[in-house]
Amino acid sequence: MKLLFELRPVEHLEASVEYYRTLGLEPLSWPSDDSALLGPAAGEPLIALVRDPAEAALGSGGVYDVGDLDRFYADHADLDWLLTPDDSPLGRYAVFADRTGTAIRLLDPAADQPRITQAHRLIPAAA
């Protein structure tokens, strides 16, 4: 597992983006009307802000790359899956709870998300 970025649920997306701008982070991508990837202007995303009540219920936390998410899901069927793999604006996405109940978010980044680069990925995509 490799940490890609931190996900932070917010109620007011635009106001939150403006706040993080005052801290030196810029919006790198707007994958949907309800999400923004933030980071240094020429860098990789550090934070994903999302306006989603379901994510808010899970709280803030890291988003991890495990390579092929569907294979990881099949190989770890015994985990406490809160959300099974599904398509999202950022790619294939799933969430499981660890033994303490903490949400562990997994993402297999979509090819059309240029800010989540191949160098950022755990396992290189097939050519």
C-alpha positions as CSV (number, residue, x, y, z in Angstrom):
1,M,0.0,0.0,0.0
2,K,1.3,3.4,-0.9
3,L,-0.3,6.7,0.3
4,L,-1.5,8.8,-2.6
5,F,-3.1,11.7,-0.7
6,E,-5.3,12.6,2.2
7,L,-9.1,12.8,1.7
8,R,-10.9,15.5,3.7
9,P,-14.7,15.7,3.6
10,V,-16.0,19.3,3.6
11,E,-19.4,20.9,3.6
12,H,-18.4,24.0,1.7
13,L,-16.0,22.9,-1.1
14,E,-15.3,26.3,-2.7
15,A,-14.7,28.0,0.7
16,S,-12.4,25.2,1.7
17,V,-10.4,25.4,-1.5
18,E,-9.9,29.2,-0.9
19,Y,-8.8,28.4,2.7
20,Y,-6.1,26.0,1.5
21,R,-5.0,28.5,-1.0
22,T,-4.0,30.8,1.9
23,L,-1.8,27.9,3.1
24,G,0.0,27.6,-0.2
25,L,-2.0,24.8,-1.9
26,E,-3.6,25.2,-5.3
27,P,-6.4,23.3,-7.0
28,L,-4.7,20.9,-9.4
29,S,-7.8,19.2,-10.6
30,W,-11.6,19.3,-10.2
31,P,-12.5,15.6,-10.8
32,S,-16.2,16.4,-10.2
33,D,-18.4,19.3,-9.0
34,D,-18.0,17.9,-5.5
35,S,-14.3,17.3,-5.4
36,A,-11.0,19.0,-5.8
37,L,-7.4,17.8,-5.7
38,L,-5.0,20.3,-4.0
39,G,-1.2,20.5,-3.8
40,P,1.8,22.7,-4.7
41,A,1.2,24.4,-8.1
42,A,3.8,22.2,-9.9
43,G,3.4,19.1,-7.7
44,E,1.4,16.1,-6.9
45,P,-1.9,16.2,-5.0
46,L,-1.6,16.2,-1.2
47,I,-5.3,16.6,-0.3
48,A,-8.6,15.7,-1.9
49,L,-11.5,17.7,-0.7
50,V,-14.9,16.1,-1.2
51,R,-18.4,17.3,-0.5
52,D,-20.1,14.0,0.2
53,P,-22.2,13.1,3.3
54,A,-21.1,9.4,3.1
55,E,-17.4,10.4,3.1
56,A,-18.1,12.8,6.0
57,A,-19.5,9.9,8.0
58,L,-16.2,8.0,7.4
59,G,-14.0,11.0,8.5
60,S,-10.7,12.2,7.1
61,G,-8.0,9.7,6.2
62,G,-5.4,8.6,3.7
63,V,-6.2,7.2,0.2
64,Y,-3.9,4.3,-0.7
65,D,-2.8,2.7,-4.0
66,V,-2.8,-1.1,-3.9
67,G,-2.2,-1.6,-7.6
68,D,-5.1,-3.5,-9.2
69,L,-8.0,-2.7,-6.8
70,D,-10.3,-5.4,-8.1
71,R,-7.6,-8.1,-7.5
72,F,-6.9,-6.7,-4.0
73,Y,-10.6,-6.9,-3.3
74,A,-10.8,-10.5,-4.5
75,D,-7.7,-11.5,-2.6
76,H,-8.9,-9.9,0.7
77,A,-12.6,-10.8,0.7
78,D,-12.4,-11.3,4.5
79,L,-11.8,-7.6,5.2
80,D,-14.7,-5.5,6.5
81,W,-15.7,-3.8,3.2
82,L,-17.7,-0.6,3.7
83,L,-17.7,0.1,0.0
84,T,-16.9,-2.5,-2.6
85,P,-14.8,-1.4,-5.7
86,D,-16.7,1.0,-7.9
87,D,-16.0,3.7,-10.4
88,S,-15.5,7.2,-9.1
89,P,-14.3,10.5,-10.8
90,L,-10.7,9.6,-9.6
91,G,-10.7,5.9,-10.6
92,R,-11.7,2.6,-9.1
93,Y,-12.4,3.3,-5.4
94,A,-13.2,1.1,-2.3
95,V,-13.2,1.4,1.4
96,F,-12.7,-1.1,4.2
97,A,-12.6,-0.8,8.0
98,D,-9.5,-1.9,9.9
99,R,-9.8,-3.7,13.2
100,T,-10.4,-0.5,15.1
101,G,-13.2,0.7,12.7
102,T,-11.0,3.2,10.9
103,A,-11.9,3.7,7.3
104,I,-9.1,2.7,4.9
105,R,-9.7,4.1,1.4
106,L,-8.2,2.5,-1.7
107,L,-7.9,4.0,-5.2
108,D,-6.8,2.6,-8.5
109,P,-6.3,6.0,-10.3
110,A,-8.0,6.6,-13.6
111,A,-5.7,7.1,-16.6
112,D,-7.3,10.5,-17.2
113,Q,-6.1,11.9,-13.8
114,P,-2.8,13.4,-14.9
115,R,-1.9,14.7,-11.5
116,I,-1.8,11.2,-10.0
117,T,1.2,10.3,-12.1
118,Q,2.7,6.9,-12.9
119,A,5.6,7.8,-10.5
120,H,3.0,8.2,-7.8
121,R,1.6,4.7,-8.3
122,L,2.7,1.6,-6.5
123,I,2.5,-0.7,-9.5
124,P,3.1,0.7,-13.0
125,A,0.2,0.6,-15.4
126,A,0.4,-1.8,-18.3
127,A,1.6,-0.3,-21.6
